[in-house]
Amino acid sequence: MINVNASNRLNRLPFSRAHQAVLVILSFAYFFDFIDLNTFSYAAPSLLKEWNISTHTIAFITSVSYFGMFIGASAGGWFSDRFGRKKGLILVVTFFSSFSLLSSLAWNPEILGVFRFFTSLGIGATTIVASTYISEFFPSATKGKYQAICITIGICGIPAAGWVAKLVVPSASYGWRFVFLFGAVGIFFPLIARKLEESPKWLDTKGKSEQKQTNRCKIRSISDAVSKAFSRKNFCFNDDVGSFHHCNSRLWHVGSHPSGERRRING
């Protein structure tokens, strides 16, 4: 059962640097998710010439890729429930980026089809895991907006891959390999994803009390830091309704204590 206090606390938090960091990191994941979704379409015309394959073979690889996305999307929810939102996201992004790297080394259509299947499997899972993370970390009133921002930034990966393909594909007969190599840049995702916090809601469902308490303390410190920043401008944060109001004389922070006790903010 989800702890009501933890859930409500997340829903009442104002947008802070912690939310901004999550927004940037997840946008990075979506960006390369969309890049790898389209790399094969940019490489296909060059493959027709270099490997002397038919359009039927291209269609078969495309079909295999979409089948991989179907399986990945179907298993993504279970995967994030099993391993956690943070760890699950790191694993699936690293997974599809690794197979994009291997796709750049493919030596025949059959092997490329296998690599594209596993790449797409990770792509489908990433979409589900990232969406779940957003829905649990951001306040209920604004999660839709921030998910839209992440996806909008992610979609920019499609024209970005197109511009890269325009530059590298005509440069050499093996130029298509650099398109897949560009999609593999997401393999560095774990380096920036270390700043992510595990979803407190997922920790609640798994009963991880010690880590859950640590995350709650971090969440509370985020709220207090934002409140102090606003207090310097003579504004106070009402934790009960999740909004700021103008302070008349002294600066008070209205906490979530059952007694309604108000705490003085120093600074």
C-alpha positions in Angstrom: 0.0 0.0 0.0 1.4 3.4 -0.9 2.1 5.7 2.0 -0.3 8.6 1.8 2.1 11.1 3.4 4.9 10.3 0.9 2.4 10.5 -2.1 0.9 13.7 -0.9 4.2 15.2 -0.2 5.3 14.6 -3.8 2.1 16.0 -5.1 2.4 19.2 -3.1 6.1 20.0 -3.8 6.7 23.1 -5.9 8.9 22.8 -9.0 12.5 22.7 -7.9 16.0 22.0 -9.1 15.5 18.4 -8.3 12.5 18.2 -10.7 14.5 20.2 -13.3 17.4 17.7 -13.1 14.9 14.8 -13.6 13.4 16.6 -16.5 16.8 17.1 -18.2 17.9 13.5 -17.6 14.6 11.9 -18.8 14.7 14.2 -21.9 18.1 12.8 -22.7 16.7 9.3 -22.5 13.7 10.2 -24.8 16.0 12.0 -27.2 18.1 8.9 -28.0 15.0 6.7 -27.7 13.6 8.5 -30.7 16.9 8.7 -32.5 17.4 4.9 -32.4 13.7 4.5 -33.4 14.6 6.0 -36.8 18.2 5.3 -37.5 17.4 2.2 -39.7 15.2 4.2 -42.0 18.0 6.6 -42.7 20.5 3.8 -43.2 18.3 1.6 -45.4 18.9 3.3 -48.8 22.6 2.9 -48.4 22.2 -0.7 -47.4 20.3 -1.5 -50.6 23.4 -0.6 -52.6 26.2 -1.8 -50.4 24.7 -5.2 -49.6 22.6 -5.5 -52.8 19.5 -6.5 -50.9 15.9 -6.1 -51.9 13.2 -3.9 -50.4 11.6 -7.1 -49.0 14.6 -7.6 -46.8 14.4 -4.0 -45.6 10.7 -4.5 -44.9 11.5 -7.7 -42.9 14.1 -5.9 -40.7 11.6 -3.1 -40.2 8.9 -5.6 -39.1 11.3 -7.4 -36.8 12.1 -4.0 -35.2 8.5 -3.2 -34.5 7.9 -6.6 -33.1 10.8 -6.0 -30.7 9.2 -2.7 -29.7 6.0 -4.5 -29.0 7.7 -7.0 -26.7 9.7 -4.3 -25.0 6.7 -2.1 -24.3 4.7 -5.1 -23.0 7.5 -6.1 -20.6 8.6 -2.6 -19.6 6.1 -2.2 -16.8 7.0 -5.6 -15.3 10.7 -4.7 -15.6 10.4 -1.4 -13.8 8.3 -3.0 -11.1 11.0 -5.7 -10.6 14.1 -3.6 -10.7 12.9 -0.1 -9.8 12.3 3.0 -11.9 15.8 4.4 -11.7 17.7 1.1 -12.2 15.3 -0.1 -14.8 15.6 3.1 -16.8 19.4 2.9 -16.7 19.4 -0.7 -17.8 17.0 -0.3 -20.7 18.7 2.8 -22.1 22.1 1.2 -21.9 20.6 -2.0 -23.5 19.3 -0.4 -26.6 22.3 1.9 -27.0 24.6 -1.1 -26.8 22.7 -2.9 -29.6 22.7 0.3 -31.7 26.5 0.2 -31.3 26.5 -3.4 -32.4 24.3 -2.5 -35.4 27.0 -0.3 -36.7 29.3 -3.4 -36.8 26.8 -5.7 -38.6 28.2 -7.6 -41.5 25.0 -9.0 -43.1 21.2 -8.4 -43.1 20.5 -11.3 -40.8 22.8 -10.1 -38.1 21.5 -6.5 -38.5 18.0 -7.8 -38.1 18.9 -9.5 -34.8 20.6 -6.4 -33.5 17.7 -4.2 -34.5 15.3 -6.5 -32.8 17.1 -6.1 -29.5 17.6 -2.4 -30.0 13.9 -1.9 -30.5 13.1 -4.1 -27.5 15.0 -1.6 -25.4 13.4 1.3 -27.1 9.9 0.1 -26.3 10.8 -0.6 -22.7 12.4 2.8 -22.3 9.2 4.6 -23.2 7.2 2.7 -20.6 9.8 3.0 -17.8 10.4 6.7 -18.4 6.7 7.5 -18.5 6.2 5.6 -15.2 9.0 7.5 -13.6 7.5 10.9 -14.6 4.0 9.9 -13.4 5.3 8.9 -9.9 7.9 11.7 -9.4 6.1 14.8 -10.6 3.0 16.4 -8.9 -0.3 15.0 -10.2 -1.4 18.5 -11.4 1.6 19.0 -13.6 2.9 15.5 -14.6 1.2 15.7 -18.0 2.9 18.9 -18.8 6.3 17.7 -17.9 5.8 14.4 -19.7 4.9 16.4 -22.8 8.1 18.5 -22.5 10.2 15.4 -22.2 8.6 13.8 -25.3 8.8 17.1 -27.3 12.5 17.3 -26.6 12.8 13.6 -27.4 11.1 14.0 -30.8 13.8 16.5 -31.7 16.0 13.4 -31.9 14.3 12.4 -35.2 15.5 15.5 -37.2 18.8 15.4 -35.4 19.4 11.8 -36.7 18.3 13.0 -40.2 20.9 15.8 -40.2 23.6 13.4 -39.1 22.6 10.9 -41.8 22.7 13.7 -44.4 26.3 14.4 -43.4 27.7 11.0 -42.9 25.9 8.6 -45.3 27.1 10.2 -48.6 30.6 10.5 -47.2 31.5 6.8 -47.8 29.9 3.5 -48.6 30.1 2.6 -44.9 28.6 6.0 -43.9 25.4 4.3 -42.7 27.4 2.8 -39.8 28.0 6.2 -38.3 24.2 6.7 -38.1 23.9 3.7 -35.8 27.0 5.0 -34.0 25.3 8.3 -33.3 22.3 6.5 -31.8 24.7 4.6 -29.5 25.7 7.8 -27.7 22.9 7.0 -25.2 25.3 4.4 -23.7 26.7 7.3 -21.6 23.3 7.7 -20.0 24.3 6.0 -16.7 26.9 8.8 -16.1 24.2 11.4 -15.8 21.4 9.1 -14.4 23.3 8.7 -11.1 21.7 12.0 -10.0 18.2 10.4 -10.3 16.4 9.4 -7.1 14.5 6.2 -6.9 10.7 6.7 -7.0 9.5 7.0 -3.3 6.2 5.4 -4.4 8.0 2.4 -5.8 10.0 2.1 -2.6 6.7 2.2 -0.6 5.3 -0.7 -2.6 8.5 -2.7 -2.1 8.7 -2.0 1.6 12.3 -0.6 1.4 11.8 1.5 4.6 15.4 2.6 5.1 15.9 3.9 1.5 12.4 5.2 1.5 13.1 7.3 4.6 16.3 8.6 3.0 14.4 9.7 -0.1 11.7 11.3 2.0 14.3 13.4 3.8 15.7 14.5 0.5 12.2 15.4 -0.7 11.6 17.4 2.4 14.9 19.2 2.1 14.0 20.1 -1.5 10.7 21.6 -0.3 12.4 23.5 2.5 15.1 24.9 0.2 12.5 26.2 -2.2 10.5 27.7 0.6 13.6 29.5 2.0 14.4 30.9 -1.4 10.9 32.4 -1.7 10.9 33.6 1.9 13.8 35.9 1.1 11.3 37.6 -1.2 8.7 37.8 1.5 6.8 34.7 0.3 5.8 31.6 2.3 5.0 28.1 1.1 1.8 26.5 2.4 2.6 22.8 2.5 -1.1 21.9 3.0 -2.2 23.3 -0.4 1.2 23.3 -2.2 1.4 27.0 -3.0 3.2 30.2 -2.0 1.5 33.2 -0.5 2.7 36.7 0.6 3.8 37.0 4.2 2.6 40.1 6.1 5.4 40.6 8.5 7.3 37.6 9.7 8.3 34.7 7.5 6.5 31.4 8.4 6.5 28.1 6.7 3.2 26.2 7.2 4.2 22.6 7.7 2.2 19.4 7.5 2.2 18.8 11.2 -1.2 17.5 12.3 -1.6 20.3 14.9 -1.2 22.9 12.2 1.9 24.3 13.9 3.9 26.9 11.9 7.6 26.9 11.7 9.8 30.0 11.6 12.2 30.1 8.6 15.6 31.5 9.4 17.3 33.3 6.5 
